[in-house]
Structure formats: structure tokens, C-alpha cells
Amino acid sequence: MLNIYKRMITFLVKDAKKRAEEKGVEFNETESKKKNEAWLPIILFYVLLYMMALIAPNLIIVEFYLVGLFGLTIRGLNHYYEWIKFVKED
């Protein structure tokens, strides 16, 4: 799963770089990667919910949906703006 997620991010960054080169706009690869890593889990969450709604309607109650969406939104904002930084000790 993690490998597929990384491949999706790589594809999105390469596509954005290609579009920026076509337009003649300056491209920042790290900024694009951070942006895609921030919003992609939210999009995947919506896709998962849609598939679950087709398979088993009314399985997820609204509270679980909102908690999951809120958690992913906070995670994405933190990942993009880097409010909380985790330091690895050697």
C-alpha cells in the first residue's frame, strides 16, 4: 500500500513539473510534493468511503466519518505547514 501511495505522489509531481515546463513557470518540486502529500490522503479517504457506501450502505455512522475527515485534515495541514516537527534522536 505504501509503495502505491509513493508512486501516486511521484506521478503527480512529475505531471505537475511537466505542466509547469509547458507553461514556462518556475517549478518547486519539494513544495509540490508537500502539497500532494497533504491532500492525497483526504481524496483517498473519500474514495474509500464511496466504495464502502456502494458495498454496504449505512455501515459508517456520521461521527466516525467526521472524526476521520477531521483527523486527516489536521494531518494534512500539519504536514504542509510543519507546525509540529518530529525529531529523530540518534
Secondary structure, DSSP 4 states (H G I P E B T S, - for coil): -HHHHHHHHHHHHHHHHHHHHHHT----HHHHHHHHHHHHHHHHHHHHHHHHHHHSTT-S-HHHHHHHHHHHHHHHHHHHH--S------
